[in-house]
Amino acid sequence: MTAHIVGEVMTRDVVHARRTTPFKEVVQLLEHHRISGLPVVDADDKVLGVLSGSDLVRNQAHRDGPAPPPSVTAGDVMSSPAITVHPEQTVPDAARLMERRGVERLPVVDEADRLIGIATRRDLLRVFLRADDDIRRQVTEEIVVTAMGLPSDAVRVAVRDGVVTLDGRVEARSQVPELVHAVWRLDGVVGVVNGLGFRIDDRESPTPSHRTGSP
């Protein structure tokens, strides 16, 4: 089972700024492209930092110093170093990184750390737009048959609005949580309803034998 990777969902046409891009020009870029942030790169397209609308507002909120600052550029207000990902990283891994670091966007870089795309929260959420039939096919083919080694008709799979309902009977009791967990991890799945039974309870502890007499 292969999860979607960042390279499949990232935005490739990236609006970016240079370290020397003037403050006003950055504001114009955000407004013109209707975006809330962008990466800042050097002459080799290596990511130096990330700049968001919050960074710009924060800069303007501190204008009560004794003397006005010199001309402000993207390099002055960007958040650095940038938190980046590679295109082969999985969407779940990228989502966890985004949540852990509290960022809204992740510049995507190649093996030389050059900017090749950007992944936003909206990009990562695209995996939940998968068709129900596509999810059902993956559950049956990749999990029930390939991973679990069961006949395709052993488990009845129904999917509606990303919620997967499992019904039928597997071979062993231990396969039930294994199967449910595998389905839950699939891209696009938002819930799993478990109606599975089993033929053999392989979690039962054998009854200890009682011996009589002296050892």
C-alpha positions as CSV (number, residue, x, y, z in Angstrom):
1,M,0.0,0.0,0.0
2,T,1.5,3.3,-1.1
3,A,0.4,6.6,0.3
4,H,0.3,9.7,-1.9
5,I,3.5,11.6,-2.0
6,V,4.0,15.4,-1.8
7,G,5.2,15.5,-5.4
8,E,1.7,14.4,-6.5
9,V,-0.2,17.2,-4.7
10,M,2.2,20.1,-4.5
11,T,1.8,23.3,-6.5
12,R,4.6,23.5,-9.1
13,D,4.2,27.1,-10.3
14,V,5.5,28.8,-7.2
15,V,5.2,32.5,-6.5
16,H,8.4,33.5,-4.7
17,A,10.5,36.4,-3.7
18,R,14.2,37.2,-3.5
19,R,15.9,38.3,-0.3
20,T,16.1,41.9,-1.8
21,T,12.5,42.1,-2.9
22,P,11.0,45.3,-1.4
23,F,8.4,45.1,1.2
24,K,5.7,46.7,-0.9
25,E,6.4,44.4,-3.8
26,V,5.9,41.4,-1.6
27,V,2.5,42.7,-0.5
28,Q,1.6,43.2,-4.1
29,L,2.6,39.6,-5.0
30,L,0.4,38.2,-2.2
31,E,-2.5,40.4,-3.2
32,H,-2.2,39.7,-7.0
33,H,-1.9,36.0,-6.6
34,R,-4.4,35.8,-3.7
35,I,-2.0,33.8,-1.5
36,S,-1.1,34.2,2.2
37,G,2.6,33.5,2.0
38,L,5.5,32.6,-0.2
39,P,9.1,31.3,-0.1
40,V,12.2,33.5,-0.3
41,V,15.0,32.1,-2.5
42,D,18.5,33.0,-3.4
43,A,20.0,33.3,-6.9
44,D,20.3,29.5,-7.1
45,D,16.7,29.0,-6.2
46,K,17.7,27.6,-2.8
47,V,15.1,28.4,-0.1
48,L,16.3,30.9,2.5
49,G,13.0,31.4,4.4
50,V,9.3,31.7,4.2
51,L,7.3,34.9,4.4
52,S,3.6,35.1,5.3
53,G,1.1,37.9,5.7
54,S,1.6,37.5,9.5
55,D,5.3,38.4,9.1
56,L,4.4,41.6,7.2
57,V,1.8,42.6,9.7
58,R,4.2,41.9,12.6
59,N,6.8,44.2,10.9
60,Q,4.3,47.0,10.6
61,A,3.2,46.7,14.2
62,H,6.7,47.5,15.4
63,R,7.0,51.0,13.9
64,D,7.2,52.9,17.1
65,G,11.0,52.9,17.5
66,P,13.1,56.1,17.9
67,A,14.1,56.2,14.3
68,P,12.5,54.8,11.1
69,P,14.2,51.6,9.7
70,P,16.0,51.6,6.3
71,S,14.1,50.2,3.3
72,V,12.5,46.9,4.4
73,T,13.0,43.8,2.1
74,A,11.7,40.2,2.1
75,G,14.9,39.1,3.8
76,D,14.3,41.4,6.7
77,V,10.9,40.0,7.6
78,M,11.0,36.3,6.5
79,S,10.9,33.4,8.9
80,S,14.2,31.5,8.6
81,P,15.4,28.8,8.3
82,A,12.5,27.5,6.2
83,I,10.9,24.1,7.0
84,T,11.0,22.2,3.8
85,V,10.0,18.8,2.4
86,H,11.1,16.6,-0.5
87,P,8.7,15.5,-3.2
88,E,9.0,11.8,-2.3
89,Q,7.8,12.3,1.3
90,T,4.3,11.0,2.0
91,V,1.4,13.3,2.4
92,P,0.7,12.1,6.0
93,D,4.3,12.8,6.9
94,A,4.1,16.3,5.5
95,A,0.8,16.9,7.3
96,R,2.3,15.8,10.6
97,L,5.3,18.1,10.0
98,M,3.1,21.0,9.2
99,E,1.0,20.5,12.3
100,R,4.0,19.9,14.6
101,R,5.8,23.1,13.4
102,G,2.6,25.2,13.2
103,V,3.1,26.3,9.6
104,E,0.6,26.8,6.7
105,R,2.9,25.9,3.8
106,L,6.0,23.8,3.1
107,P,8.4,24.6,0.3
108,V,9.3,21.5,-1.7
109,V,12.9,21.1,-2.6
110,D,15.0,18.8,-4.7
111,E,18.2,16.9,-3.6
112,A,20.2,20.1,-4.1
113,D,17.7,22.1,-1.9
114,R,16.4,24.1,-4.8
115,L,12.7,25.1,-4.8
116,I,10.6,23.0,-7.1
117,G,7.1,23.4,-5.6
118,I,5.1,24.3,-2.5
119,A,2.6,22.3,-0.4
120,T,-0.1,24.1,1.4
121,R,-2.7,22.7,3.8
122,R,-5.2,22.9,0.9
123,D,-2.8,20.8,-1.3
124,L,-2.5,18.1,1.3
125,L,-6.3,18.0,1.8
126,R,-6.8,17.1,-1.9
127,V,-6.2,13.4,-1.0
128,F,-9.6,13.4,0.7
129,L,-11.3,14.2,-2.6
130,R,-10.7,10.6,-3.8
131,A,-13.7,8.9,-5.3
132,D,-15.4,6.3,-3.1
133,D,-15.1,3.7,-5.8
134,D,-11.3,4.3,-6.0
135,I,-11.0,3.8,-2.2
136,R,-13.2,0.7,-2.3
137,R,-11.0,-0.8,-5.1
138,Q,-7.8,-0.1,-3.1
139,V,-9.2,-1.7,0.1
140,T,-10.2,-4.9,-1.8
141,E,-7.2,-5.3,-4.0
142,E,-4.3,-4.0,-1.9
143,I,-5.5,-4.8,1.6
144,V,-8.0,-7.7,1.6
145,V,-6.3,-9.7,-1.2
146,T,-2.7,-8.7,-1.4
147,A,-1.8,-7.7,2.2
148,M,-4.2,-10.1,4.1
149,G,-4.1,-13.0,1.6
150,L,-7.9,-13.3,1.7
151,P,-10.3,-14.1,-1.1
152,S,-11.7,-10.9,-2.6
153,D,-15.3,-11.8,-1.5
154,A,-14.3,-12.6,2.1
155,V,-14.8,-9.0,3.1
156,R,-17.6,-6.8,1.7
157,V,-16.4,-3.2,1.3
158,A,-18.7,-0.3,1.0
159,V,-17.6,3.4,0.9
160,R,-19.7,6.5,1.2
161,D,-18.2,10.0,1.5
162,G,-14.9,8.5,2.5
163,V,-16.3,6.3,5.3
164,V,-15.4,2.7,4.8
165,T,-17.8,-0.1,6.1
166,L,-16.3,-3.6,6.4
167,D,-18.5,-6.6,6.6
168,G,-17.8,-10.3,6.3
169,R,-15.6,-12.9,8.0
170,V,-11.8,-13.2,8.1
171,E,-9.8,-16.2,9.0
172,A,-8.4,-15.2,12.4
173,R,-9.4,-12.7,15.1
174,S,-6.1,-11.0,15.1
175,Q,-6.6,-10.0,11.4
176,V,-9.6,-7.8,12.3
177,P,-7.7,-4.9,14.0
178,E,-4.9,-5.3,11.5
179,L,-7.3,-4.9,8.5
180,V,-9.2,-2.0,10.1
181,H,-5.9,-0.1,10.9
182,A,-4.6,-0.6,7.3
183,V,-7.9,0.8,5.9
184,W,-7.8,3.8,8.3
185,R,-4.3,4.7,7.1
186,L,-5.4,5.0,3.4
187,D,-5.5,8.4,1.8
188,G,-9.0,9.7,1.5
189,V,-10.5,7.6,4.3
190,V,-12.2,9.6,7.0
191,G,-13.7,6.8,9.0
192,V,-14.0,3.0,9.3
193,V,-17.1,1.1,10.4
194,N,-16.1,-2.4,11.5
195,G,-18.6,-5.2,11.1
196,L,-16.1,-8.1,10.7
197,G,-16.3,-11.5,12.2
198,F,-13.7,-14.2,12.3
199,R,-13.5,-18.0,12.0
200,I,-10.7,-18.7,14.5
201,D,-10.0,-17.0,17.8
202,D,-6.2,-17.0,17.8
203,R,-6.1,-14.8,20.8
204,E,-7.5,-17.3,23.2
205,S,-5.0,-18.5,25.8
206,P,-4.7,-22.2,26.0
207,T,-6.2,-23.8,29.1
208,P,-3.3,-24.8,31.4
209,S,-3.2,-28.5,32.2
210,H,-3.4,-29.7,35.8
211,R,-1.1,-32.4,37.1
212,T,-1.7,-34.5,40.0
213,G,0.6,-36.3,42.3
214,S,4.2,-35.6,43.1
215,P,6.5,-34.2,40.4
